[in-house]
Amino acid sequence: MDMLRGEEIAEANLADWRKLAQGLHARYVVDNFRTGVRFVAAVGEAGDGLGHYPRVSIGQGYVDLKLVSDDAIYRDEEGTEHVLQWVTQRDVDLARRISAIAAEHRLVADPASVSEIELGLDTARSATIAPVWAALLTGSVDAQGHGSPSDEIRDATGRVPNLWFGDANEEQSRRQRFHVEVYVAPDVAEHRIAAAVAAGGTVVDDSNAPALTVIADQDGNTGIVCVDVSAAKKP
């Protein structure tokens, strides 16, 4: 099934959901764990009808859901097809059904609370070092390039954050090379950045804001607040 572009996701108008990194994310507030379990059971039945299911995290007071397809098709400029982990129409359809189920269960979505963490490593030799990190993070070198046309490391079960590789030359290798990427909903990015600054951080690069804002701590270590602006609903 073809992957959906950011504009197509925005046009779907999924009020409960936010596009972070590769997938759609939603958080629903529940009164207790048992309520969350009943909701997840109903979501599972809906998934049976589509043959597609979300990743679920459930705890006291919340249910977190992530929707992503492992067989999304991307066509590059030459027309070559690549199989990716990305959002497809199947995910949008199930997201709508889950929102309806949540309404039936009288659950409220909290889209401002969703987030996704990824790791970034700057290197000029991603193809060389990726197998090491794939084995270290997931136990299998097969995680290299899983669901991605690049050397990115993705665990098929979602146990660990994705690790992607950015370009770096020898001069750049002398600076910090690992960094954390925090994907948040567009509606909370400004607040998240302000909170980091209030805590002592510094905005060191906002040239690509609001999509990417680089924050440094007092020791100069950097992290990036990331927003998928292409999939955000236009005002």
MARPA-817489 format. One record per residue: x, y, z of N, C-alpha, C in turn; residue number from 1; residue in three letters. Coordinates in pm, 1 decimal. Example, Ala and Ser with C-alpha at 12.3 -4.5 7.8 and 13.67 -1.06 7.14 Angstrom:
2
npx, npy, npz, capx, capy, capz, cpx, cpy, cpz, dogu, kolgu
1319.0, -569.0, 780.0, 1230.0, -450.0, 780.0, 1320.0, -330.0, 780.0, 1, ala
1285.0, -225.0, 708.0, 1367.0, -106.0, 714.0, 1290.0, 3.0, 787.0, 2, ser
***
This chain:
235
npx, npy, npz, capx, capy, capz, cpx, cpy, cpz, dogu, kolgu
84.9, -119.0, 0.0, 0.0, 0.0, 0.0, 88.4, 123.8, 0.0, 1, met
51.8, 223.8, -78.3, 132.9, 344.7, -89.3, 140.9, 419.3, 43.4, 2, asp
259.1, 475.3, 71.7, 273.8, 562.2, 187.3, 195.1, 690.7, 165.1, 3, met
153.3, 753.8, 272.9, 82.8, 881.0, 264.3, 179.7, 995.6, 290.0, 4, leu
169.4, 1099.0, 208.6, 250.2, 1219.2, 230.0, 192.1, 1297.7, 347.7, 5, arg
274.2, 1388.5, 398.9, 230.3, 1468.0, 512.8, 102.0, 1543.2, 486.0, 6, gly
89.0, 1598.8, 365.1, -31.7, 1675.0, 332.0, -155.8, 1585.8, 333.2, 7, glu
-140.0, 1461.5, 289.8, -253.4, 1368.6, 289.7, -294.0, 1331.4, 431.7, 8, glu
-195.5, 1318.2, 519.3, -225.3, 1288.9, 659.5, -297.3, 1407.8, 723.8, 9, ile
-250.5, 1529.0, 693.9, -314.7, 1648.7, 748.0, -459.4, 1658.9, 701.7, 10, ala
-483.1, 1626.5, 574.4, -618.2, 1635.1, 518.3, -712.8, 1532.2, 579.5, 11, glu
-657.7, 1425.5, 639.0, -741.9, 1324.5, 704.1, -807.7, 1378.8, 830.1, 12, ala
-752.7, 1486.8, 884.7, -814.4, 1555.9, 999.3, -838.7, 1460.8, 1116.7, 13, asn
-734.4, 1395.8, 1161.0, -742.3, 1301.1, 1271.7, -721.0, 1377.0, 1402.0, 14, leu
-829.0, 1422.1, 1462.4, -819.4, 1513.0, 1576.4, -745.9, 1451.3, 1695.5, 15, ala
-759.4, 1320.6, 1715.7, -699.3, 1256.2, 1832.4, -552.9, 1220.8, 1811.6, 16, asp
-505.0, 1227.9, 1688.6, -376.2, 1170.7, 1652.0, -277.5, 1276.7, 1605.6, 17, trp
-148.8, 1245.4, 1625.5, -42.1, 1331.1, 1576.4, 61.4, 1244.8, 1503.8, 18, arg
111.7, 1297.0, 1392.9, 215.8, 1227.3, 1317.1, 351.6, 1262.8, 1377.2, 19, lys
418.4, 1163.0, 1435.4, 551.6, 1179.2, 1491.8, 643.4, 1076.4, 1427.5, 20, leu
757.2, 1121.6, 1375.2, 850.9, 1031.6, 1308.1, 776.9, 951.6, 1201.0, 21, ala
779.8, 817.6, 1208.3, 720.8, 737.7, 1101.1, 570.9, 711.5, 1118.5, 22, gln
516.8, 728.2, 1237.4, 381.5, 679.7, 1263.1, 284.5, 782.1, 1317.4, 23, gly
160.6, 736.1, 1339.1, 55.6, 814.2, 1403.2, 50.4, 774.4, 1550.8, 24, leu
38.0, 875.0, 1637.9, 38.8, 849.3, 1781.6, -84.1, 911.9, 1847.5, 25, his
-136.6, 841.6, 1947.7, -248.6, 895.1, 2025.0, -233.5, 851.4, 2170.2, 26, ala
-278.6, 936.6, 2260.3, -288.0, 900.4, 2402.7, -431.5, 925.0, 2446.1, 27, arg
-487.8, 825.7, 2515.9, -620.9, 839.5, 2573.0, -612.1, 829.5, 2724.5, 28, tyr
-684.5, 917.7, 2790.6, -686.4, 922.4, 2936.4, -790.7, 824.3, 2987.2, 29, val
-751.8, 738.1, 3081.2, -844.1, 640.5, 3139.3, -846.5, 656.4, 3290.3, 30, val
-959.4, 620.2, 3350.8, -973.6, 634.0, 3496.0, -888.4, 533.8, 3572.0, 31, asp
-874.9, 414.8, 3514.3, -799.6, 310.9, 3582.8, -750.4, 208.5, 3480.8, 32, asn
-669.7, 116.7, 3527.4, -608.8, 18.3, 3438.4, -714.8, -70.4, 3372.9, 33, phe
-815.2, -108.0, 3447.2, -918.6, -196.5, 3393.4, -993.0, -130.9, 3277.3, 34, arg
-1021.2, -2.5, 3290.3, -1085.3, 70.6, 3181.0, -997.4, 69.5, 3057.0, 35, thr
-867.6, 87.5, 3077.8, -775.2, 83.3, 2966.3, -773.1, -51.8, 2897.5, 36, gly
-778.2, -158.4, 2975.8, -777.8, -293.5, 2918.9, -902.5, -316.7, 2834.3, 37, val
-1017.1, -271.9, 2881.9, -1141.1, -289.3, 2804.8, -1134.1, -212.4, 2672.8, 38, arg
-1077.9, -93.7, 2678.6, -1062.6, -14.3, 2557.3, -969.6, -83.4, 2458.2, 39, phe
-857.7, -132.7, 2506.6, -762.1, -200.7, 2418.5, -824.5, -325.4, 2357.3, 40, val
-905.3, -397.0, 2433.0, -973.4, -515.7, 2379.3, -1064.2, -477.1, 2263.0, 41, ala
-1136.2, -365.8, 2278.2, -1223.8, -319.8, 2169.9, -1142.8, -275.8, 2048.7, 42, ala
-1028.9, -213.0, 2072.7, -939.9, -173.6, 1963.4, -889.5, -297.7, 1890.1, 43, val
-860.5, -402.8, 1965.0, -815.5, -526.9, 1903.8, -919.8, -585.9, 1810.8, 44, gly
-1046.7, -579.3, 1851.1, -1154.2, -629.7, 1765.2, -1163.8, -548.5, 1637.0, 45, glu
-1145.8, -417.9, 1649.0, -1146.7, -332.9, 1529.1, -1029.6, -367.8, 1438.6, 46, ala
-916.6, -396.4, 1498.3, -800.3, -435.3, 1420.3, -821.7, -566.7, 1347.6, 47, gly
-898.8, -656.7, 1409.2, -928.8, -784.5, 1343.5, -996.6, -761.5, 1208.8, 48, asp
-1083.9, -661.0, 1205.4, -1158.1, -634.0, 1082.4, -1070.7, -583.4, 969.6, 49, gly
-959.4, -516.9, 1004.6, -869.6, -462.2, 902.8, -743.4, -546.0, 885.1, 50, leu
-724.1, -642.1, 974.1, -600.0, -717.9, 969.7, -479.7, -631.5, 1001.5, 51, gly
-498.5, -534.7, 1088.2, -393.4, -438.3, 1119.2, -413.9, -392.3, 1263.3, 52, his
-303.6, -374.0, 1336.6, -315.1, -343.6, 1478.7, -215.7, -235.0, 1519.7, 53, tyr
-250.2, -159.2, 1623.6, -155.7, -59.4, 1673.8, -57.5, -121.5, 1772.5, 54, pro
51.9, -51.9, 1795.8, 136.3, -84.0, 1909.6, 75.9, -14.5, 2030.3, 55, arg
73.9, -84.9, 2143.0, 0.7, -35.4, 2259.8, 91.3, -31.5, 2382.0, 56, val
80.7, 77.1, 2456.7, 142.1, 87.2, 2587.5, 34.1, 133.3, 2683.9, 57, ser
15.8, 59.2, 2790.2, -93.1, 90.0, 2883.7, -37.6, 101.3, 3024.7, 58, ile
-86.6, 199.8, 3097.2, -42.4, 220.2, 3234.1, -152.6, 283.8, 3315.9, 59, gly
-120.3, 323.3, 3435.7, -218.7, 383.4, 3523.7, -257.0, 521.9, 3471.8, 60, gln
-375.8, 534.2, 3417.9, -425.3, 663.3, 3373.3, -411.4, 691.3, 3225.5, 61, gly
-353.5, 600.5, 3149.2, -335.4, 629.5, 3007.2, -327.9, 501.6, 2924.2, 62, tyr
-359.8, 518.4, 2794.9, -333.1, 417.9, 2692.0, -266.6, 491.0, 2575.7, 63, val
-147.1, 449.2, 2540.2, -75.1, 506.5, 2427.1, -83.1, 411.6, 2308.5, 64, asp
-109.3, 467.3, 2190.6, -123.4, 387.1, 2069.0, -35.7, 445.0, 1958.7, 65, leu
24.4, 355.2, 1881.5, 102.9, 395.9, 1764.7, 58.3, 313.4, 1644.8, 66, lys
31.2, 381.4, 1534.7, -7.7, 315.6, 1410.9, 97.4, 340.6, 1304.4, 67, leu
145.9, 232.3, 1244.3, 242.7, 241.7, 1135.4, 234.1, 113.5, 1054.5, 68, val
253.1, 124.0, 924.8, 251.2, 7.0, 837.1, 394.5, -34.3, 804.5, 69, ser
420.0, -164.8, 809.3, 552.7, -216.4, 777.9, 575.5, -235.6, 628.5, 70, asp
469.5, -217.7, 549.4, 479.9, -245.7, 405.7, 441.7, -125.9, 319.9, 71, asp
465.4, -5.2, 371.8, 433.9, 114.5, 294.7, 527.7, 125.6, 174.9, 72, ala
474.1, 164.0, 61.2, 552.6, 173.4, -61.9, 589.5, 318.7, -90.2, 73, ile
719.4, 341.8, -107.2, 770.6, 473.4, -145.5, 837.3, 461.0, -281.6, 74, tyr
806.9, 553.8, -371.3, 868.8, 555.4, -503.5, 960.9, 676.4, -514.4, 75, arg
1088.1, 650.1, -544.2, 1182.4, 759.6, -554.5, 1170.5, 828.4, -690.2, 76, asp
1256.3, 924.6, -717.2, 1245.9, 1004.7, -839.1, 1264.5, 921.7, -965.8, 77, glu
1334.1, 809.0, -953.1, 1353.2, 720.5, -1068.6, 1240.1, 619.7, -1084.4, 78, glu
1144.7, 623.0, -992.0, 1033.0, 529.5, -997.9, 1058.9, 397.7, -928.8, 79, gly
1175.3, 383.6, -865.3, 1207.0, 260.6, -792.6, 1125.2, 253.4, -664.7, 80, thr
1067.2, 137.1, -637.5, 985.2, 119.5, -519.0, 1069.3, 72.7, -400.3, 81, glu
1042.1, 131.4, -283.5, 1107.0, 91.9, -159.0, 997.6, 59.7, -57.3, 82, his
1018.9, -45.4, 20.6, 924.6, -82.3, 126.5, 969.9, -15.7, 255.9, 83, val
881.5, 65.3, 314.3, 914.4, 143.3, 432.8, 819.5, 113.2, 547.7, 84, leu
860.6, 153.8, 666.6, 768.6, 168.1, 778.8, 716.4, 311.3, 773.1, 85, gln
588.5, 325.4, 745.9, 532.4, 460.3, 732.5, 380.8, 451.6, 743.2, 86, trp
317.6, 566.3, 741.5, 172.0, 574.1, 750.2, 109.3, 546.3, 614.0, 87, val
7.5, 460.2, 612.4, -70.4, 432.6, 492.4, -217.9, 459.2, 521.3, 88, thr
-299.8, 442.7, 418.6, -443.6, 462.5, 436.5, -499.6, 363.9, 538.6, 89, gln
-438.9, 247.3, 548.4, -481.7, 148.4, 647.1, -471.7, 205.0, 788.3, 90, arg
-363.9, 279.1, 814.8, -345.8, 339.6, 947.2, -448.1, 449.6, 973.0, 91, asp
-474.0, 529.8, 871.0, -573.1, 636.3, 884.5, -711.6, 577.7, 912.1, 92, val
-746.8, 471.9, 840.1, -877.8, 409.1, 860.4, -891.4, 354.4, 1001.7, 93, asp
-786.4, 288.3, 1050.7, -793.2, 233.4, 1185.4, -791.3, 344.0, 1290.2, 94, leu
-717.2, 451.5, 1264.5, -716.3, 564.2, 1358.1, -856.1, 621.4, 1375.2, 95, ala
-927.2, 636.0, 1264.8, -1064.5, 687.4, 1273.2, -1152.9, 592.8, 1354.4, 96, arg
-1136.3, 462.7, 1331.1, -1217.7, 364.9, 1404.3, -1184.8, 366.6, 1553.1, 97, arg
-1056.3, 380.8, 1585.8, -1016.6, 385.2, 1726.5, -1072.9, 510.1, 1793.7, 98, ile
-1072.6, 622.1, 1724.5, -1129.9, 744.3, 1780.7, -1278.2, 725.7, 1810.3, 99, ser
-1347.2, 656.0, 1720.5, -1489.9, 629.6, 1742.3, -1509.8, 538.5, 1863.1, 100, ala
-1423.6, 438.8, 1878.0, -1433.1, 348.6, 1993.0, -1407.6, 425.6, 2121.9, 101, ile
-1308.7, 513.9, 2119.8, -1279.3, 594.6, 2237.9, -1400.1, 679.2, 2277.0, 102, ala
-1467.4, 735.2, 2177.1, -1587.7, 814.5, 2205.9, -1695.9, 727.7, 2267.6, 103, ala
-1710.2, 606.3, 2217.2, -1808.9, 513.1, 2272.7, -1776.8, 478.9, 2417.9, 104, glu
-1648.9, 473.1, 2450.4, -1605.3, 442.6, 2586.9, -1591.6, 568.9, 2672.0, 105, his
-1627.4, 682.7, 2613.6, -1622.2, 811.0, 2681.9, -1480.9, 845.0, 2730.4, 106, arg
-1384.2, 815.7, 2645.8, -1245.9, 847.1, 2676.4, -1204.2, 974.1, 2603.9, 107, leu
-1119.1, 1051.2, 2666.5, -1072.4, 1177.5, 2610.8, -929.0, 1160.9, 2562.2, 108, val
-902.5, 1210.3, 2442.5, -767.1, 1205.8, 2387.7, -684.0, 1320.5, 2445.3, 109, ala
-555.6, 1295.2, 2458.0, -461.2, 1397.7, 2505.3, -346.5, 1405.7, 2405.7, 110, asp
-372.4, 1460.1, 2285.1, -269.7, 1460.0, 2179.9, -145.8, 1540.8, 2213.6, 111, pro
-158.2, 1637.0, 2303.7, -41.7, 1717.9, 2339.7, 62.1, 1638.4, 2419.2, 112, ala
23.6, 1521.4, 2470.3, 114.6, 1443.1, 2554.1, 194.4, 1338.9, 2476.9, 113, ser
164.4, 1320.8, 2349.3, 236.0, 1217.2, 2275.2, 378.0, 1263.9, 2241.6, 114, val
470.3, 1170.1, 2240.4, 607.7, 1200.9, 2202.2, 676.4, 1072.6, 2157.1, 115, ser
785.2, 1088.5, 2084.9, 862.1, 975.7, 2034.7, 1009.1, 1013.3, 2041.3, 116, glu
1090.4, 921.9, 2091.1, 1233.7, 946.3, 2104.2, 1309.9, 865.5, 2000.1, 117, ile
1401.3, 931.0, 1928.7, 1494.2, 862.4, 1839.8, 1635.8, 908.3, 1871.5, 118, glu
1732.1, 826.9, 1833.7, 1872.6, 859.7, 1852.7, 1935.5, 896.5, 1719.0, 119, leu
2026.5, 990.9, 1721.1, 2099.2, 1028.6, 1600.8, 2248.9, 1014.8, 1624.4, 120, gly
2320.5, 964.4, 1524.4, 2465.5, 951.2, 1533.0, 2526.3, 1003.6, 1403.5, 121, leu
2608.1, 1107.5, 1414.5, 2671.7, 1166.2, 1297.0, 2797.7, 1087.9, 1261.5, 122, asp
2807.4, 1045.4, 1136.3, 2919.7, 964.2, 1093.1, 2934.9, 972.9, 941.4, 123, thr
3054.7, 949.2, 894.7, 3080.0, 941.5, 751.1, 3082.0, 796.6, 703.6, 124, ala
3060.4, 700.2, 797.8, 3072.0, 558.8, 763.8, 2954.0, 478.6, 816.1, 125, arg
2833.9, 522.1, 786.9, 2716.9, 454.0, 841.4, 2709.3, 307.9, 799.2, 126, ser
2741.4, 277.6, 673.8, 2733.5, 139.2, 626.4, 2831.4, 48.6, 700.2, 127, ala
2942.7, 106.1, 745.2, 3044.5, 27.7, 815.5, 3006.4, 1.5, 960.1, 128, thr
2956.8, 105.4, 1027.4, 2931.9, 91.3, 1171.1, 2790.9, 45.6, 1203.9, 129, ile
2698.3, 56.8, 1109.4, 2558.5, 21.3, 1137.0, 2541.2, -121.7, 1186.8, 130, ala
2608.9, -222.8, 1128.6, 2589.9, -359.2, 1179.3, 2623.4, -374.5, 1327.6, 131, pro
2725.3, -299.9, 1372.8, 2762.6, -306.5, 1513.9, 2647.4, -256.5, 1600.5, 132, val
2591.9, -141.9, 1561.8, 2484.1, -84.3, 1640.6, 2355.3, -165.3, 1629.3, 133, trp
2331.4, -225.3, 1513.2, 2213.4, -311.5, 1498.6, 2222.0, -429.4, 1593.8, 134, ala
2339.0, -492.8, 1598.7, 2356.8, -607.0, 1688.8, 2351.2, -564.5, 1834.5, 135, ala
2411.4, -449.7, 1866.2, 2414.8, -402.4, 2003.8, 2275.8, -365.2, 2055.1, 136, leu
2199.4, -294.4, 1973.3, 2068.7, -244.8, 2017.3, 1959.7, -350.1, 2012.5, 137, leu
1963.2, -436.1, 1911.1, 1851.0, -529.1, 1890.2, 1889.4, -675.9, 1896.8, 138, thr
2020.0, -705.1, 1888.9, 2063.9, -843.2, 1888.8, 2072.0, -905.0, 1751.1, 139, gly
2040.7, -827.9, 1648.0, 2040.9, -881.2, 1512.8, 2084.8, -775.0, 1413.1, 140, ser
2175.2, -811.9, 1321.3, 2218.0, -718.0, 1218.2, 2106.6, -692.0, 1117.4, 141, val
2001.3, -774.6, 1119.9, 1888.9, -754.5, 1028.0, 1814.7, -625.3, 1055.6, 142, asp
1838.2, -565.3, 1172.3, 1772.2, -438.9, 1205.1, 1827.3, -323.4, 1124.1, 143, ala
1944.4, -340.6, 1063.8, 1999.4, -235.7, 978.7, 1915.0, -222.7, 852.5, 144, gln
1862.8, -101.4, 829.2, 1781.4, -77.7, 710.4, 1642.4, -137.1, 716.9, 145, gly
1599.5, -185.6, 835.2, 1464.8, -241.4, 846.6, 1360.7, -130.1, 830.9, 146, his
1275.2, -142.2, 731.1, 1171.4, -41.9, 710.0, 1223.3, 92.5, 667.3, 147, gly
1344.8, 95.2, 610.3, 1407.2, 222.4, 571.9, 1501.4, 197.9, 455.4, 148, ser
1510.7, 291.6, 360.5, 1607.1, 276.7, 251.0, 1748.8, 314.2, 292.4, 149, pro
1766.3, 358.6, 416.0, 1897.3, 399.7, 465.0, 1954.5, 291.5, 556.6, 150, ser
2063.6, 323.5, 625.5, 2124.2, 229.3, 720.2, 2061.7, 238.3, 858.4, 151, asp
1956.9, 313.9, 873.3, 1892.7, 334.9, 1002.6, 1863.3, 202.7, 1072.7, 152, glu
1878.2, 203.3, 1205.5, 1852.2, 84.6, 1286.7, 1711.1, 93.8, 1343.7, 153, ile
1628.6, -5.6, 1310.6, 1492.5, -9.0, 1364.4, 1461.8, -149.4, 1414.3, 154, arg
1427.6, -158.7, 1541.1, 1387.7, -286.0, 1598.2, 1244.5, -315.7, 1558.0, 155, asp
1219.4, -431.8, 1499.9, 1086.7, -465.1, 1448.1, 980.8, -465.7, 1557.2, 156, ala
1019.9, -491.0, 1681.8, 922.4, -496.9, 1791.0, 912.2, -365.5, 1868.3, 157, thr
992.3, -266.1, 1829.8, 983.3, -136.5, 1895.3, 1037.5, -133.1, 2036.7, 158, gly
1127.3, -226.4, 2071.8, 1179.6, -230.3, 2208.1, 1271.1, -112.6, 2238.7, 159, arg
1345.3, -67.7, 2138.3, 1444.2, 37.8, 2160.0, 1419.2, 150.5, 2060.8, 160, val
1464.8, 271.8, 2091.6, 1446.7, 382.9, 1996.8, 1520.8, 356.4, 1866.1, 161, pro
1467.5, 410.5, 1757.1, 1537.8, 403.5, 1629.5, 1669.4, 480.8, 1639.6, 162, asn
1768.6, 433.2, 1565.5, 1895.4, 503.5, 1554.7, 1919.7, 535.5, 1408.6, 163, leu
1930.4, 665.0, 1376.8, 1959.5, 703.2, 1239.2, 2095.3, 771.3, 1233.1, 164, trp
2151.0, 776.8, 1113.6, 2285.7, 828.7, 1095.4, 2283.5, 956.9, 1012.5, 165, phe
2345.2, 1061.1, 1067.6, 2359.1, 1185.7, 995.3, 2498.8, 1196.7, 936.0, 166, gly
2512.9, 1277.0, 833.4, 2642.6, 1293.4, 767.4, 2738.0, 1373.7, 855.1, 167, asp
2864.0, 1331.7, 856.3, 2966.7, 1405.6, 929.5, 3101.4, 1382.7, 863.0, 168, ala
3185.6, 1485.5, 861.3, 3321.3, 1469.8, 811.0, 3417.0, 1456.4, 929.4, 169, asn
3545.8, 1444.1, 900.3, 3642.7, 1421.8, 1007.1, 3647.9, 1538.5, 1105.3, 170, glu
3635.4, 1660.1, 1053.9, 3637.4, 1777.1, 1141.4, 3518.6, 1775.1, 1237.3, 171, glu
3402.2, 1739.1, 1184.8, 3282.1, 1735.9, 1268.3, 3286.9, 1623.8, 1370.9, 172, gln
3367.9, 1520.6, 1344.5, 3372.9, 1406.6, 1435.7, 3434.0, 1441.8, 1570.3, 173, ser
3494.3, 1560.7, 1578.7, 3554.4, 1601.6, 1705.8, 3451.2, 1657.9, 1802.6, 174, arg
3334.6, 1689.5, 1752.6, 3230.5, 1742.3, 1840.0, 3136.7, 1628.2, 1882.8, 175, arg
3032.3, 1664.3, 1958.0, 2933.7, 1564.7, 1999.0, 2872.9, 1497.5, 1876.1, 176, gln
2867.0, 1365.8, 1876.0, 2817.1, 1294.1, 1759.2, 2684.7, 1224.1, 1786.8, 177, arg
2659.8, 1186.8, 1910.8, 2530.4, 1129.4, 1948.0, 2437.8, 1240.8, 1996.2, 178, phe
2313.6, 1234.3, 1958.2, 2216.5, 1328.0, 2013.0, 2079.2, 1261.1, 2018.5, 179, his
1994.2, 1316.0, 2101.2, 1857.5, 1266.6, 2117.6, 1764.0, 1353.7, 2036.5, 180, val
1669.6, 1290.2, 1967.8, 1565.8, 1363.4, 1895.6, 1431.7, 1337.1, 1963.3, 181, glu
1364.8, 1444.7, 2000.3, 1237.2, 1434.5, 2070.4, 1126.8, 1482.2, 1976.3, 182, val
1046.6, 1389.0, 1928.2, 934.8, 1424.0, 1840.6, 813.2, 1457.9, 1926.3, 183, tyr
756.2, 1575.3, 1901.6, 638.5, 1618.7, 1977.2, 533.1, 1671.3, 1880.6, 184, val
413.3, 1687.0, 1931.9, 303.8, 1741.5, 1851.5, 329.8, 1889.4, 1823.7, 185, ala
286.1, 1938.8, 1707.3, 308.6, 2079.9, 1673.9, 253.8, 2176.2, 1778.1, 186, pro
142.8, 2136.9, 1841.5, 78.9, 2227.1, 1937.3, 157.1, 2245.0, 2067.0, 187, asp
256.5, 2160.4, 2093.7, 329.5, 2173.2, 2220.0, 478.4, 2202.0, 2200.4, 188, val
524.4, 2210.1, 2076.4, 667.5, 2229.2, 2051.5, 719.6, 2357.5, 2116.6, 189, ala
647.4, 2466.6, 2099.1, 691.8, 2594.0, 2154.7, 703.2, 2587.0, 2306.7, 190, glu
606.6, 2520.3, 2369.1, 609.1, 2506.2, 2515.3, 725.8, 2418.3, 2558.7, 191, his
751.5, 2310.5, 2483.6, 861.1, 2220.4, 2519.3, 995.8, 2292.4, 2511.1, 192, arg
1012.8, 2371.7, 2406.5, 1136.7, 2447.5, 2390.2, 1151.8, 2549.4, 2502.9, 193, ile
1042.0, 2619.3, 2534.0, 1045.5, 2720.0, 2640.5, 1079.5, 2655.9, 2774.9, 194, ala
1026.8, 2536.8, 2799.1, 1054.5, 2467.2, 2925.2, 1202.4, 2430.9, 2935.5, 195, ala
1260.6, 2386.7, 2823.2, 1402.6, 2351.4, 2823.1, 1489.5, 2474.7, 2846.1, 196, ala
1451.0, 2585.2, 2785.2, 1525.7, 2709.8, 2803.9, 1512.6, 2759.5, 2947.9, 197, val
1392.4, 2750.7, 3003.4, 1370.6, 2794.4, 3140.9, 1451.9, 2709.9, 3239.2, 198, ala
1479.3, 2585.9, 3201.6, 1556.0, 2497.1, 3288.0, 1706.8, 2516.6, 3273.7, 199, ala
1746.2, 2609.2, 3186.0, 1888.4, 2638.3, 3170.2, 1945.2, 2606.7, 3034.3, 200, gly
1861.9, 2553.4, 2944.3, 1908.3, 2521.9, 2809.8, 1916.2, 2645.0, 2721.8, 201, gly
1976.7, 2626.8, 2604.9, 1994.1, 2736.4, 2510.3, 1956.4, 2689.4, 2370.9, 202, thr
1880.7, 2770.2, 2298.8, 1852.3, 2741.0, 2158.6, 1976.5, 2776.9, 2078.1, 203, val
2040.3, 2677.5, 2017.1, 2163.6, 2703.2, 1942.6, 2141.4, 2704.2, 1791.9, 204, val
2027.3, 2652.5, 1747.2, 1998.2, 2656.3, 1603.6, 1848.6, 2639.7, 1583.3, 205, asp
1784.1, 2745.0, 1536.8, 1641.4, 2737.1, 1503.4, 1618.3, 2775.3, 1357.9, 206, asp
1722.1, 2758.3, 1275.4, 1711.6, 2794.8, 1134.1, 1612.0, 2706.9, 1059.5, 207, ser
1584.6, 2588.6, 1112.2, 1486.9, 2499.6, 1049.4, 1360.6, 2484.1, 1133.6, 208, asn
1341.1, 2575.5, 1227.9, 1220.9, 2571.5, 1310.7, 1098.3, 2605.6, 1225.6, 209, ala
980.1, 2553.2, 1258.0, 952.6, 2470.4, 1375.4, 981.5, 2322.0, 1355.9, 210, pro
1027.7, 2280.4, 1237.0, 1052.3, 2138.1, 1214.0, 1163.2, 2085.5, 1303.9, 211, ala
1272.0, 2162.8, 1317.2, 1386.8, 2120.1, 1396.9, 1439.0, 2237.7, 1477.4, 212, leu
1450.1, 2219.4, 1608.3, 1508.6, 2321.6, 1694.4, 1612.5, 2254.4, 1782.8, 213, thr
1737.0, 2299.8, 1771.8, 1846.8, 2237.7, 1845.8, 1863.6, 2308.8, 1979.6, 214, val
1860.9, 2229.7, 2087.5, 1875.0, 2281.1, 2223.4, 2003.9, 2226.5, 2283.3, 215, ile
2081.1, 2312.9, 2349.8, 2202.4, 2269.0, 2418.6, 2185.1, 2284.3, 2569.0, 216, ala
2242.0, 2188.4, 2643.1, 2243.7, 2203.7, 2788.2, 2364.1, 2288.2, 2828.4, 217, asp
2387.2, 2302.6, 2958.8, 2493.6, 2390.3, 3006.8, 2633.4, 2337.7, 2974.2, 218, gln
2643.4, 2207.7, 2940.9, 2772.4, 2150.3, 2902.9, 2792.3, 2147.1, 2751.8, 219, asp
2692.4, 2196.0, 2678.1, 2704.3, 2198.6, 2533.3, 2649.1, 2076.7, 2462.3, 220, gly
2596.2, 1979.1, 2537.2, 2533.3, 1862.9, 2474.9, 2401.5, 1904.2, 2409.9, 221, asn
2374.8, 1852.5, 2290.8, 2257.5, 1898.1, 2216.8, 2152.4, 1789.3, 2199.0, 222, thr
2029.2, 1834.6, 2191.9, 1914.4, 1751.9, 2156.5, 1829.7, 1832.5, 2060.0, 223, gly
1740.9, 1765.0, 1990.0, 1661.5, 1832.5, 1887.7, 1513.1, 1809.4, 1913.0, 224, ile
1436.9, 1916.8, 1918.8, 1290.9, 1908.8, 1923.0, 1241.4, 1903.0, 1779.2, 225, val
1171.1, 1795.4, 1745.6, 1129.8, 1768.5, 1607.6, 978.5, 1773.8, 1593.2, 226, cys
932.0, 1834.9, 1485.5, 789.7, 1844.8, 1455.9, 768.8, 1811.3, 1308.1, 227, val
674.3, 1723.7, 1279.1, 640.7, 1693.5, 1139.6, 540.1, 1798.1, 1093.1, 228, asp
591.5, 1909.6, 1044.1, 502.5, 2020.6, 1006.3, 418.9, 1986.5, 883.1, 229, val
466.7, 1895.0, 798.3, 392.9, 1862.2, 677.2, 261.6, 1792.7, 707.2, 230, ser
255.8, 1718.8, 820.2, 136.1, 1643.5, 855.4, 46.1, 1718.0, 952.4, 231, ala
84.4, 1840.7, 988.5, 5.2, 1918.1, 1084.1, -112.8, 1983.4, 1012.8, 232, ala
-225.0, 1985.3, 1081.7, -344.0, 2048.5, 1026.4, -321.5, 2198.2, 1012.3, 233, lys
-351.3, 2251.5, 895.1, -331.2, 2393.3, 869.8, -442.9, 2473.6, 934.8, 234, lys
-409.5, 2589.7, 995.9, -511.5, 2672.7, 1061.9, -608.7, 2732.7, 962.1, 235, pro
***
